[in-house]
Amino acid sequence: MKIEALFTAIVVCASSAAYASEECTAEVVDAKVAQAKEAIQIIGQDDPDRMFAVVSEFQESMSVAKASAELAPLCETYDAVIAAVEG
């Protein structure tokens, strides 16, 4: 499934980041991956069109976050997608 492949790529990227901030560690990123994945699956069941919009925005944000050597942008991106789905 496309979403599964997206999250696998994100986990690989997050795991390979060179630096971590005190507030956003690899463990925090792992937890946020699970939260974001669950949130997107829930919205996909309720509103597939909204899910695709959220995933599209998420992918754009991930491109920026992956360019950073820190984990904080990853945490911020996951927080944003979780909030978009929950909000």
PDB file of N, CA, C and O in Angstrom:
ATOM      1  N   MET A   1       0.835  -1.169   0.000  1.00  0.00           N
ATOM      2  CA  MET A   1       0.000   0.000   0.000  1.00  0.00           C
ATOM      3  C   MET A   1       0.889   1.244   0.000  1.00  0.00           C
ATOM      4  O   MET A   1       1.960   1.248   0.607  1.00  0.00           O
ATOM      5  N   LYS A   2       0.449   2.276  -0.668  1.00  0.00           N
ATOM      6  CA  LYS A   2       1.240   3.493  -0.824  1.00  0.00           C
ATOM      7  C   LYS A   2       1.590   4.121   0.523  1.00  0.00           C
ATOM      8  O   LYS A   2       2.712   4.589   0.715  1.00  0.00           O
ATOM      9  N   ILE A   3       0.643   4.134   1.450  1.00  0.00           N
ATOM     10  CA  ILE A   3       0.892   4.741   2.752  1.00  0.00           C
ATOM     11  C   ILE A   3       1.946   3.948   3.510  1.00  0.00           C
ATOM     12  O   ILE A   3       2.806   4.540   4.163  1.00  0.00           O
ATOM     13  N   GLU A   4       1.899   2.629   3.439  1.00  0.00           N
ATOM     14  CA  GLU A   4       2.901   1.796   4.104  1.00  0.00           C
ATOM     15  C   GLU A   4       4.297   2.105   3.568  1.00  0.00           C
ATOM     16  O   GLU A   4       5.245   2.226   4.345  1.00  0.00           O
ATOM     17  N   ALA A   5       4.429   2.233   2.269  1.00  0.00           N
ATOM     18  CA  ALA A   5       5.725   2.550   1.671  1.00  0.00           C
ATOM     19  C   ALA A   5       6.206   3.926   2.101  1.00  0.00           C
ATOM     20  O   ALA A   5       7.396   4.118   2.348  1.00  0.00           O
ATOM     21  N   LEU A   6       5.299   4.873   2.191  1.00  0.00           N
ATOM     22  CA  LEU A   6       5.647   6.225   2.635  1.00  0.00           C
ATOM     23  C   LEU A   6       6.204   6.192   4.048  1.00  0.00           C
ATOM     24  O   LEU A   6       7.241   6.795   4.321  1.00  0.00           O
ATOM     25  N   PHE A   7       5.531   5.500   4.939  1.00  0.00           N
ATOM     26  CA  PHE A   7       5.990   5.464   6.323  1.00  0.00           C
ATOM     27  C   PHE A   7       7.271   4.663   6.483  1.00  0.00           C
ATOM     28  O   PHE A   7       8.086   4.983   7.349  1.00  0.00           O
ATOM     29  N   THR A   8       7.469   3.648   5.686  1.00  0.00           N
ATOM     30  CA  THR A   8       8.731   2.912   5.725  1.00  0.00           C
ATOM     31  C   THR A   8       9.879   3.829   5.330  1.00  0.00           C
ATOM     32  O   THR A   8      10.932   3.818   5.968  1.00  0.00           O
ATOM     33  N   ALA A   9       9.684   4.615   4.288  1.00  0.00           N
ATOM     34  CA  ALA A   9      10.721   5.567   3.857  1.00  0.00           C
ATOM     35  C   ALA A   9      10.993   6.604   4.935  1.00  0.00           C
ATOM     36  O   ALA A   9      12.138   6.999   5.152  1.00  0.00           O
ATOM     37  N   ILE A  10       9.947   7.039   5.602  1.00  0.00           N
ATOM     38  CA  ILE A  10      10.109   8.038   6.654  1.00  0.00           C
ATOM     39  C   ILE A  10      10.897   7.466   7.829  1.00  0.00           C
ATOM     40  O   ILE A  10      11.772   8.134   8.380  1.00  0.00           O
ATOM     41  N   VAL A  11      10.590   6.247   8.203  1.00  0.00           N
ATOM     42  CA  VAL A  11      11.302   5.612   9.317  1.00  0.00           C
ATOM     43  C   VAL A  11      12.777   5.468   8.990  1.00  0.00           C
ATOM     44  O   VAL A  11      13.629   5.722   9.842  1.00  0.00           O
ATOM     45  N   VAL A  12      13.087   5.065   7.775  1.00  0.00           N
ATOM     46  CA  VAL A  12      14.486   4.934   7.366  1.00  0.00           C
ATOM     47  C   VAL A  12      15.176   6.290   7.449  1.00  0.00           C
ATOM     48  O   VAL A  12      16.295   6.393   7.952  1.00  0.00           O
ATOM     49  N   CYS A  13      14.513   7.320   6.960  1.00  0.00           N
ATOM     50  CA  CYS A  13      15.087   8.672   7.012  1.00  0.00           C
ATOM     51  C   CYS A  13      15.298   9.110   8.453  1.00  0.00           C
ATOM     52  O   CYS A  13      16.366   9.621   8.792  1.00  0.00           O
ATOM     53  N   ALA A  14      14.311   8.921   9.295  1.00  0.00           N
ATOM     54  CA  ALA A  14      14.406   9.348  10.690  1.00  0.00           C
ATOM     55  C   ALA A  14      15.498   8.593  11.420  1.00  0.00           C
ATOM     56  O   ALA A  14      16.208   9.170  12.244  1.00  0.00           O
ATOM     57  N   SER A  15      15.639   7.327  11.133  1.00  0.00           N
ATOM     58  CA  SER A  15      16.649   6.508  11.800  1.00  0.00           C
ATOM     59  C   SER A  15      18.060   6.904  11.398  1.00  0.00           C
ATOM     60  O   SER A  15      19.006   6.694  12.157  1.00  0.00           O
ATOM     61  N   SER A  16      18.205   7.471  10.217  1.00  0.00           N
ATOM     62  CA  SER A  16      19.538   7.796   9.734  1.00  0.00           C
ATOM     63  C   SER A  16      19.955   9.235  10.017  1.00  0.00           C
ATOM     64  O   SER A  16      21.053   9.641   9.635  1.00  0.00           O
ATOM     65  N   ALA A  17      19.107  10.009  10.676  1.00  0.00           N
ATOM     66  CA  ALA A  17      19.460  11.402  10.966  1.00  0.00           C
ATOM     67  C   ALA A  17      20.673  11.449  11.888  1.00  0.00           C
ATOM     68  O   ALA A  17      20.797  10.647  12.814  1.00  0.00           O
ATOM     69  N   ALA A  18      21.552  12.385  11.626  1.00  0.00           N
ATOM     70  CA  ALA A  18      22.827  12.428  12.353  1.00  0.00           C
ATOM     71  C   ALA A  18      22.715  13.026  13.740  1.00  0.00           C
ATOM     72  O   ALA A  18      23.440  12.617  14.647  1.00  0.00           O
ATOM     73  N   TYR A  19      21.833  13.974  13.923  1.00  0.00           N
ATOM     74  CA  TYR A  19      21.746  14.686  15.195  1.00  0.00           C
ATOM     75  C   TYR A  19      20.326  14.634  15.728  1.00  0.00           C
ATOM     76  O   TYR A  19      19.364  14.566  14.963  1.00  0.00           O
ATOM     77  N   ALA A  20      20.204  14.668  17.045  1.00  0.00           N
ATOM     78  CA  ALA A  20      18.882  14.689  17.660  1.00  0.00           C
ATOM     79  C   ALA A  20      18.817  15.814  18.689  1.00  0.00           C
ATOM     80  O   ALA A  20      19.761  16.027  19.449  1.00  0.00           O
ATOM     81  N   SER A  21      17.726  16.512  18.705  1.00  0.00           N
ATOM     82  CA  SER A  21      17.557  17.520  19.743  1.00  0.00           C
ATOM     83  C   SER A  21      17.151  16.817  21.030  1.00  0.00           C
ATOM     84  O   SER A  21      16.767  15.648  21.012  1.00  0.00           O
ATOM     85  N   GLU A  22      17.237  17.536  22.150  1.00  0.00           N
ATOM     86  CA  GLU A  22      16.876  16.940  23.429  1.00  0.00           C
ATOM     87  C   GLU A  22      15.407  16.548  23.474  1.00  0.00           C
ATOM     88  O   GLU A  22      15.050  15.540  24.085  1.00  0.00           O
ATOM     89  N   GLU A  23      14.564  17.327  22.841  1.00  0.00           N
ATOM     90  CA  GLU A  23      13.131  17.094  22.898  1.00  0.00           C
ATOM     91  C   GLU A  23      12.643  16.113  21.841  1.00  0.00           C
ATOM     92  O   GLU A  23      11.573  15.526  22.001  1.00  0.00           O
ATOM     93  N   CYS A  24      13.375  15.928  20.805  1.00  0.00           N
ATOM     94  CA  CYS A  24      12.949  15.049  19.721  1.00  0.00           C
ATOM     95  C   CYS A  24      14.046  14.018  19.467  1.00  0.00           C
ATOM     96  O   CYS A  24      15.006  14.269  18.738  1.00  0.00           O
ATOM     97  N   THR A  25      13.878  12.876  20.075  1.00  0.00           N
ATOM     98  CA  THR A  25      14.851  11.798  19.921  1.00  0.00           C
ATOM     99  C   THR A  25      14.347  10.787  18.898  1.00  0.00           C
ATOM    100  O   THR A  25      13.209  10.872  18.435  1.00  0.00           O
ATOM    101  N   ALA A  26      15.187   9.849  18.557  1.00  0.00           N
ATOM    102  CA  ALA A  26      14.781   8.792  17.623  1.00  0.00           C
ATOM    103  C   ALA A  26      13.585   8.021  18.173  1.00  0.00           C
ATOM    104  O   ALA A  26      12.707   7.610  17.414  1.00  0.00           O
ATOM    105  N   GLU A  27      13.548   7.825  19.491  1.00  0.00           N
ATOM    106  CA  GLU A  27      12.424   7.113  20.106  1.00  0.00           C
ATOM    107  C   GLU A  27      11.128   7.918  19.971  1.00  0.00           C
ATOM    108  O   GLU A  27      10.064   7.353  19.718  1.00  0.00           O
ATOM    109  N   VAL A  28      11.226   9.234  20.140  1.00  0.00           N
ATOM    110  CA  VAL A  28      10.058  10.103  19.992  1.00  0.00           C
ATOM    111  C   VAL A  28       9.574  10.057  18.542  1.00  0.00           C
ATOM    112  O   VAL A  28       8.372   9.989  18.286  1.00  0.00           O
ATOM    113  N   VAL A  29      10.508  10.093  17.603  1.00  0.00           N
ATOM    114  CA  VAL A  29      10.146  10.019  16.187  1.00  0.00           C
ATOM    115  C   VAL A  29       9.429   8.700  15.903  1.00  0.00           C
ATOM    116  O   VAL A  29       8.416   8.682  15.203  1.00  0.00           O
ATOM    117  N   ASP A  30       9.948   7.601  16.439  1.00  0.00           N
ATOM    118  CA  ASP A  30       9.299   6.300  16.239  1.00  0.00           C
ATOM    119  C   ASP A  30       7.857   6.317  16.742  1.00  0.00           C
ATOM    120  O   ASP A  30       6.960   5.802  16.076  1.00  0.00           O
ATOM    121  N   ALA A  31       7.636   6.905  17.906  1.00  0.00           N
ATOM    122  CA  ALA A  31       6.283   6.988  18.461  1.00  0.00           C
ATOM    123  C   ALA A  31       5.393   7.856  17.576  1.00  0.00           C
ATOM    124  O   ALA A  31       4.224   7.537  17.359  1.00  0.00           O
ATOM    125  N   LYS A  32       5.947   8.946  17.071  1.00  0.00           N
ATOM    126  CA  LYS A  32       5.174   9.843  16.214  1.00  0.00           C
ATOM    127  C   LYS A  32       4.847   9.184  14.874  1.00  0.00           C
ATOM    128  O   LYS A  32       3.786   9.437  14.303  1.00  0.00           O
ATOM    129  N   VAL A  33       5.743   8.350  14.374  1.00  0.00           N
ATOM    130  CA  VAL A  33       5.466   7.595  13.139  1.00  0.00           C
ATOM    131  C   VAL A  33       4.222   6.747  13.343  1.00  0.00           C
ATOM    132  O   VAL A  33       3.323   6.736  12.502  1.00  0.00           O
ATOM    133  N   ALA A  34       4.176   6.043  14.455  1.00  0.00           N
ATOM    134  CA  ALA A  34       3.027   5.183  14.733  1.00  0.00           C
ATOM    135  C   ALA A  34       1.738   6.001  14.871  1.00  0.00           C
ATOM    136  O   ALA A  34       0.694   5.609  14.352  1.00  0.00           O
ATOM    137  N   GLN A  35       1.815   7.131  15.567  1.00  0.00           N
ATOM    138  CA  GLN A  35       0.640   7.995  15.736  1.00  0.00           C
ATOM    139  C   GLN A  35       0.158   8.538  14.399  1.00  0.00           C
ATOM    140  O   GLN A  35      -1.039   8.523  14.112  1.00  0.00           O
ATOM    141  N   ALA A  36       1.082   9.014  13.590  1.00  0.00           N
ATOM    142  CA  ALA A  36       0.722   9.590  12.297  1.00  0.00           C
ATOM    143  C   ALA A  36       0.124   8.525  11.382  1.00  0.00           C
ATOM    144  O   ALA A  36      -0.855   8.777  10.679  1.00  0.00           O
ATOM    145  N   LYS A  37       0.711   7.354  11.397  1.00  0.00           N
ATOM    146  CA  LYS A  37       0.208   6.253  10.561  1.00  0.00           C
ATOM    147  C   LYS A  37      -1.220   5.902  10.960  1.00  0.00           C
ATOM    148  O   LYS A  37      -2.088   5.745  10.101  1.00  0.00           O
ATOM    149  N   GLU A  38      -1.461   5.779  12.245  1.00  0.00           N
ATOM    150  CA  GLU A  38      -2.804   5.458  12.736  1.00  0.00           C
ATOM    151  C   GLU A  38      -3.798   6.564  12.385  1.00  0.00           C
ATOM    152  O   GLU A  38      -4.917   6.286  11.954  1.00  0.00           O
ATOM    153  N   ALA A  39      -3.385   7.815  12.570  1.00  0.00           N
ATOM    154  CA  ALA A  39      -4.264   8.949  12.273  1.00  0.00           C
ATOM    155  C   ALA A  39      -4.641   8.982  10.794  1.00  0.00           C
ATOM    156  O   ALA A  39      -5.797   9.228  10.450  1.00  0.00           O
ATOM    157  N   ILE A  40      -3.670   8.735   9.925  1.00  0.00           N
ATOM    158  CA  ILE A  40      -3.947   8.753   8.481  1.00  0.00           C
ATOM    159  C   ILE A  40      -4.837   7.584   8.086  1.00  0.00           C
ATOM    160  O   ILE A  40      -5.701   7.733   7.223  1.00  0.00           O
ATOM    161  N   GLN A  41      -4.641   6.436   8.697  1.00  0.00           N
ATOM    162  CA  GLN A  41      -5.505   5.295   8.391  1.00  0.00           C
ATOM    163  C   GLN A  41      -6.943   5.567   8.816  1.00  0.00           C
ATOM    164  O   GLN A  41      -7.884   5.199   8.113  1.00  0.00           O
ATOM    165  N   ILE A  42      -7.109   6.206   9.957  1.00  0.00           N
ATOM    166  CA  ILE A  42      -8.454   6.531  10.442  1.00  0.00           C
ATOM    167  C   ILE A  42      -9.150   7.493   9.492  1.00  0.00           C
ATOM    168  O   ILE A  42     -10.305   7.286   9.120  1.00  0.00           O
ATOM    169  N   ILE A  43      -8.439   8.548   9.102  1.00  0.00           N
ATOM    170  CA  ILE A  43      -9.063   9.512   8.199  1.00  0.00           C
ATOM    171  C   ILE A  43      -9.302   8.894   6.824  1.00  0.00           C
ATOM    172  O   ILE A  43     -10.254   9.263   6.136  1.00  0.00           O
ATOM    173  N   GLY A  44      -8.456   7.966   6.424  1.00  0.00           N
ATOM    174  CA  GLY A  44      -8.643   7.281   5.144  1.00  0.00           C
ATOM    175  C   GLY A  44      -9.932   6.487   5.100  1.00  0.00           C
ATOM    176  O   GLY A  44     -10.559   6.367   4.048  1.00  0.00           O
ATOM    177  N   GLN A  45     -10.327   5.949   6.234  1.00  0.00           N
ATOM    178  CA  GLN A  45     -11.589   5.207   6.309  1.00  0.00           C
ATOM    179  C   GLN A  45     -12.783   6.146   6.261  1.00  0.00           C
ATOM    180  O   GLN A  45     -13.814   5.823   5.673  1.00  0.00           O
ATOM    181  N   ASP A  46     -12.637   7.316   6.886  1.00  0.00           N
ATOM    182  CA  ASP A  46     -13.746   8.261   6.981  1.00  0.00           C
ATOM    183  C   ASP A  46     -13.850   9.192   5.784  1.00  0.00           C
ATOM    184  O   ASP A  46     -14.953   9.506   5.335  1.00  0.00           O
ATOM    185  N   ASP A  47     -12.710   9.636   5.264  1.00  0.00           N
ATOM    186  CA  ASP A  47     -12.712  10.650   4.204  1.00  0.00           C
ATOM    187  C   ASP A  47     -11.457  10.483   3.329  1.00  0.00           C
ATOM    188  O   ASP A  47     -10.463  11.178   3.539  1.00  0.00           O
ATOM    189  N   PRO A  48     -11.499   9.575   2.361  1.00  0.00           N
ATOM    190  CA  PRO A  48     -10.319   9.308   1.526  1.00  0.00           C
ATOM    191  C   PRO A  48      -9.772  10.541   0.814  1.00  0.00           C
ATOM    192  O   PRO A  48      -8.557  10.673   0.667  1.00  0.00           O
ATOM    193  N   ASP A  49     -10.638  11.438   0.374  1.00  0.00           N
ATOM    194  CA  ASP A  49     -10.161  12.642  -0.310  1.00  0.00           C
ATOM    195  C   ASP A  49      -9.347  13.517   0.633  1.00  0.00           C
ATOM    196  O   ASP A  49      -8.304  14.046   0.247  1.00  0.00           O
ATOM    197  N   ARG A  50      -9.809  13.668   1.845  1.00  0.00           N
ATOM    198  CA  ARG A  50      -9.065  14.460   2.838  1.00  0.00           C
ATOM    199  C   ARG A  50      -7.745  13.766   3.168  1.00  0.00           C
ATOM    200  O   ARG A  50      -6.724  14.427   3.357  1.00  0.00           O
ATOM    201  N   MET A  51      -7.767  12.437   3.237  1.00  0.00           N
ATOM    202  CA  MET A  51      -6.539  11.698   3.525  1.00  0.00           C
ATOM    203  C   MET A  51      -5.478  11.989   2.464  1.00  0.00           C
ATOM    204  O   MET A  51      -4.316  12.225   2.796  1.00  0.00           O
ATOM    205  N   PHE A  52      -5.868  11.974   1.206  1.00  0.00           N
ATOM    206  CA  PHE A  52      -4.902  12.239   0.151  1.00  0.00           C
ATOM    207  C   PHE A  52      -4.361  13.662   0.233  1.00  0.00           C
ATOM    208  O   PHE A  52      -3.185  13.892  -0.051  1.00  0.00           O
ATOM    209  N   ALA A  53      -5.193  14.608   0.614  1.00  0.00           N
ATOM    210  CA  ALA A  53      -4.732  15.989   0.776  1.00  0.00           C
ATOM    211  C   ALA A  53      -3.734  16.089   1.927  1.00  0.00           C
ATOM    212  O   ALA A  53      -2.704  16.753   1.808  1.00  0.00           O
ATOM    213  N   VAL A  54      -4.044  15.426   3.040  1.00  0.00           N
ATOM    214  CA  VAL A  54      -3.146  15.453   4.205  1.00  0.00           C
ATOM    215  C   VAL A  54      -1.828  14.771   3.871  1.00  0.00           C
ATOM    216  O   VAL A  54      -0.762  15.278   4.221  1.00  0.00           O
ATOM    217  N   VAL A  55      -1.890  13.621   3.197  1.00  0.00           N
ATOM    218  CA  VAL A  55      -0.671  12.888   2.837  1.00  0.00           C
ATOM    219  C   VAL A  55       0.170  13.697   1.864  1.00  0.00           C
ATOM    220  O   VAL A  55       1.397  13.701   1.966  1.00  0.00           O
ATOM    221  N   SER A  56      -0.464  14.375   0.932  1.00  0.00           N
ATOM    222  CA  SER A  56       0.266  15.204  -0.027  1.00  0.00           C
ATOM    223  C   SER A  56       1.018  16.320   0.684  1.00  0.00           C
ATOM    224  O   SER A  56       2.195  16.555   0.409  1.00  0.00           O
ATOM    225  N   GLU A  57       0.341  17.006   1.598  1.00  0.00           N
ATOM    226  CA  GLU A  57       0.984  18.073   2.365  1.00  0.00           C
ATOM    227  C   GLU A  57       2.094  17.505   3.241  1.00  0.00           C
ATOM    228  O   GLU A  57       3.153  18.115   3.391  1.00  0.00           O
ATOM    229  N   PHE A  58       1.845  16.338   3.813  1.00  0.00           N
ATOM    230  CA  PHE A  58       2.819  15.653   4.662  1.00  0.00           C
ATOM    231  C   PHE A  58       4.088  15.328   3.870  1.00  0.00           C
ATOM    232  O   PHE A  58       5.197  15.519   4.369  1.00  0.00           O
ATOM    233  N   GLN A  59       3.929  14.847   2.660  1.00  0.00           N
ATOM    234  CA  GLN A  59       5.078  14.511   1.823  1.00  0.00           C
ATOM    235  C   GLN A  59       5.917  15.747   1.510  1.00  0.00           C
ATOM    236  O   GLN A  59       7.146  15.682   1.519  1.00  0.00           O
ATOM    237  N   GLU A  60       5.267  16.856   1.239  1.00  0.00           N
ATOM    238  CA  GLU A  60       5.994  18.103   0.970  1.00  0.00           C
ATOM    239  C   GLU A  60       6.784  18.535   2.207  1.00  0.00           C
ATOM    240  O   GLU A  60       7.944  18.934   2.101  1.00  0.00           O
ATOM    241  N   SER A  61       6.155  18.454   3.369  1.00  0.00           N
ATOM    242  CA  SER A  61       6.823  18.830   4.614  1.00  0.00           C
ATOM    243  C   SER A  61       7.983  17.890   4.918  1.00  0.00           C
ATOM    244  O   SER A  61       9.015  18.325   5.430  1.00  0.00           O
ATOM    245  N   MET A  62       7.826  16.613   4.608  1.00  0.00           N
ATOM    246  CA  MET A  62       8.888  15.645   4.859  1.00  0.00           C
ATOM    247  C   MET A  62      10.114  15.935   4.001  1.00  0.00           C
ATOM    248  O   MET A  62      11.243  15.710   4.436  1.00  0.00           O
ATOM    249  N   SER A  63       9.901  16.429   2.799  1.00  0.00           N
ATOM    250  CA  SER A  63      11.034  16.776   1.940  1.00  0.00           C
ATOM    251  C   SER A  63      11.911  17.823   2.603  1.00  0.00           C
ATOM    252  O   SER A  63      13.139  17.743   2.553  1.00  0.00           O
ATOM    253  N   VAL A  64      11.277  18.799   3.219  1.00  0.00           N
ATOM    254  CA  VAL A  64      12.009  19.854   3.922  1.00  0.00           C
ATOM    255  C   VAL A  64      12.657  19.287   5.181  1.00  0.00           C
ATOM    256  O   VAL A  64      13.822  19.569   5.460  1.00  0.00           O
ATOM    257  N   ALA A  65      11.911  18.492   5.937  1.00  0.00           N
ATOM    258  CA  ALA A  65      12.420  17.939   7.201  1.00  0.00           C
ATOM    259  C   ALA A  65      13.600  17.004   6.968  1.00  0.00           C
ATOM    260  O   ALA A  65      14.545  16.994   7.756  1.00  0.00           O
ATOM    261  N   LYS A  66      13.555  16.224   5.899  1.00  0.00           N
ATOM    262  CA  LYS A  66      14.641  15.276   5.617  1.00  0.00           C
ATOM    263  C   LYS A  66      15.942  15.994   5.281  1.00  0.00           C
ATOM    264  O   LYS A  66      17.025  15.431   5.444  1.00  0.00           O
ATOM    265  N   ALA A  67      15.839  17.224   4.817  1.00  0.00           N
ATOM    266  CA  ALA A  67      17.038  17.981   4.458  1.00  0.00           C
ATOM    267  C   ALA A  67      17.792  18.470   5.696  1.00  0.00           C
ATOM    268  O   ALA A  67      18.953  18.869   5.602  1.00  0.00           O
ATOM    269  N   SER A  68      17.144  18.439   6.831  1.00  0.00           N
ATOM    270  CA  SER A  68      17.759  18.905   8.070  1.00  0.00           C
ATOM    271  C   SER A  68      18.600  17.793   8.693  1.00  0.00           C
ATOM    272  O   SER A  68      18.303  16.608   8.536  1.00  0.00           O
ATOM    273  N   ALA A  69      19.649  18.195   9.398  1.00  0.00           N
ATOM    274  CA  ALA A  69      20.490  17.225  10.094  1.00  0.00           C
ATOM    275  C   ALA A  69      19.951  16.946  11.495  1.00  0.00           C
ATOM    276  O   ALA A  69      20.525  16.142  12.228  1.00  0.00           O
ATOM    277  N   GLU A  70      18.869  17.593  11.867  1.00  0.00           N
ATOM    278  CA  GLU A  70      18.288  17.423  13.188  1.00  0.00           C
ATOM    279  C   GLU A  70      16.954  16.692  13.096  1.00  0.00           C
ATOM    280  O   GLU A  70      16.334  16.638  12.034  1.00  0.00           O
ATOM    281  N   LEU A  71      16.530  16.142  14.204  1.00  0.00           N
ATOM    282  CA  LEU A  71      15.266  15.418  14.244  1.00  0.00           C
ATOM    283  C   LEU A  71      14.071  16.328  14.513  1.00  0.00           C
ATOM    284  O   LEU A  71      12.938  15.956  14.205  1.00  0.00           O
ATOM    285  N   ALA A  72      14.295  17.497  15.072  1.00  0.00           N
ATOM    286  CA  ALA A  72      13.193  18.390  15.432  1.00  0.00           C
ATOM    287  C   ALA A  72      12.239  18.668  14.265  1.00  0.00           C
ATOM    288  O   ALA A  72      11.026  18.651  14.472  1.00  0.00           O
ATOM    289  N   PRO A  73      12.733  18.922  13.047  1.00  0.00           N
ATOM    290  CA  PRO A  73      11.795  19.132  11.936  1.00  0.00           C
ATOM    291  C   PRO A  73      10.927  17.909  11.647  1.00  0.00           C
ATOM    292  O   PRO A  73       9.780  18.044  11.220  1.00  0.00           O
ATOM    293  N   LEU A  74      11.473  16.721  11.878  1.00  0.00           N
ATOM    294  CA  LEU A  74      10.666  15.508  11.697  1.00  0.00           C
ATOM    295  C   LEU A  74       9.533  15.473  12.715  1.00  0.00           C
ATOM    296  O   LEU A  74       8.388  15.185  12.368  1.00  0.00           O
ATOM    297  N   CYS A  75       9.856  15.767  13.975  1.00  0.00           N
ATOM    298  CA  CYS A  75       8.828  15.781  15.011  1.00  0.00           C
ATOM    299  C   CYS A  75       7.751  16.809  14.682  1.00  0.00           C
ATOM    300  O   CYS A  75       6.559  16.540  14.834  1.00  0.00           O
ATOM    301  N   GLU A  76       8.171  17.977  14.235  1.00  0.00           N
ATOM    302  CA  GLU A  76       7.217  19.024  13.880  1.00  0.00           C
ATOM    303  C   GLU A  76       6.311  18.588  12.733  1.00  0.00           C
ATOM    304  O   GLU A  76       5.115  18.877  12.740  1.00  0.00           O
ATOM    305  N   THR A  77       6.871  17.902  11.761  1.00  0.00           N
ATOM    306  CA  THR A  77       6.095  17.429  10.619  1.00  0.00           C
ATOM    307  C   THR A  77       5.083  16.382  11.055  1.00  0.00           C
ATOM    308  O   THR A  77       3.923  16.429  10.646  1.00  0.00           O
ATOM    309  N   TYR A  78       5.517  15.433  11.887  1.00  0.00           N
ATOM    310  CA  TYR A  78       4.583  14.429  12.393  1.00  0.00           C
ATOM    311  C   TYR A  78       3.493  15.073  13.233  1.00  0.00           C
ATOM    312  O   TYR A  78       2.322  14.716  13.109  1.00  0.00           O
ATOM    313  N   ASP A  79       3.868  16.020  14.090  1.00  0.00           N
ATOM    314  CA  ASP A  79       2.870  16.715  14.909  1.00  0.00           C
ATOM    315  C   ASP A  79       1.837  17.400  14.038  1.00  0.00           C
ATOM    316  O   ASP A  79       0.647  17.382  14.352  1.00  0.00           O
ATOM    317  N   ALA A  80       2.281  18.006  12.947  1.00  0.00           N
ATOM    318  CA  ALA A  80       1.374  18.721  12.049  1.00  0.00           C
ATOM    319  C   ALA A  80       0.395  17.765  11.382  1.00  0.00           C
ATOM    320  O   ALA A  80      -0.793  18.073  11.286  1.00  0.00           O
ATOM    321  N   VAL A  81       0.867  16.618  10.923  1.00  0.00           N
ATOM    322  CA  VAL A  81      -0.036  15.679  10.252  1.00  0.00           C
ATOM    323  C   VAL A  81      -1.006  15.066  11.262  1.00  0.00           C
ATOM    324  O   VAL A  81      -2.174  14.850  10.941  1.00  0.00           O
ATOM    325  N   ILE A  82      -0.541  14.786  12.467  1.00  0.00           N
ATOM    326  CA  ILE A  82      -1.433  14.251  13.497  1.00  0.00           C
ATOM    327  C   ILE A  82      -2.501  15.279  13.837  1.00  0.00           C
ATOM    328  O   ILE A  82      -3.680  14.941  13.944  1.00  0.00           O
ATOM    329  N   ALA A  83      -2.094  16.531  14.008  1.00  0.00           N
ATOM    330  CA  ALA A  83      -3.054  17.605  14.309  1.00  0.00           C
ATOM    331  C   ALA A  83      -4.046  17.823  13.169  1.00  0.00           C
ATOM    332  O   ALA A  83      -5.225  18.081  13.413  1.00  0.00           O
ATOM    333  N   ALA A  84      -3.576  17.720  11.934  1.00  0.00           N
ATOM    334  CA  ALA A  84      -4.466  17.914  10.776  1.00  0.00           C
ATOM    335  C   ALA A  84      -5.535  16.842  10.731  1.00  0.00           C
ATOM    336  O   ALA A  84      -6.680  17.114  10.371  1.00  0.00           O
ATOM    337  N   VAL A  85      -5.172  15.641  11.091  1.00  0.00           N
ATOM    338  CA  VAL A  85      -6.115  14.540  11.055  1.00  0.00           C
ATOM    339  C   VAL A  85      -7.057  14.615  12.255  1.00  0.00           C
ATOM    340  O   VAL A  85      -8.257  14.373  12.118  1.00  0.00           O
ATOM    341  N   GLU A  86      -6.527  14.943  13.415  1.00  0.00           N
ATOM    342  CA  GLU A  86      -7.351  15.005  14.611  1.00  0.00           C
ATOM    343  C   GLU A  86      -8.213  16.263  14.660  1.00  0.00           C
ATOM    344  O   GLU A  86      -9.299  16.265  15.241  1.00  0.00           O
ATOM    345  N   GLY A  87      -7.706  17.344  14.034  1.00  0.00           N
ATOM    346  CA  GLY A  87      -8.375  18.635  14.133  1.00  0.00           C
ATOM    347  C   GLY A  87      -9.511  18.790  13.221  1.00  0.00           C
ATOM    348  O   GLY A  87     -10.157  19.837  13.211  1.00  0.00           O
TER     349      GLY A  87
END
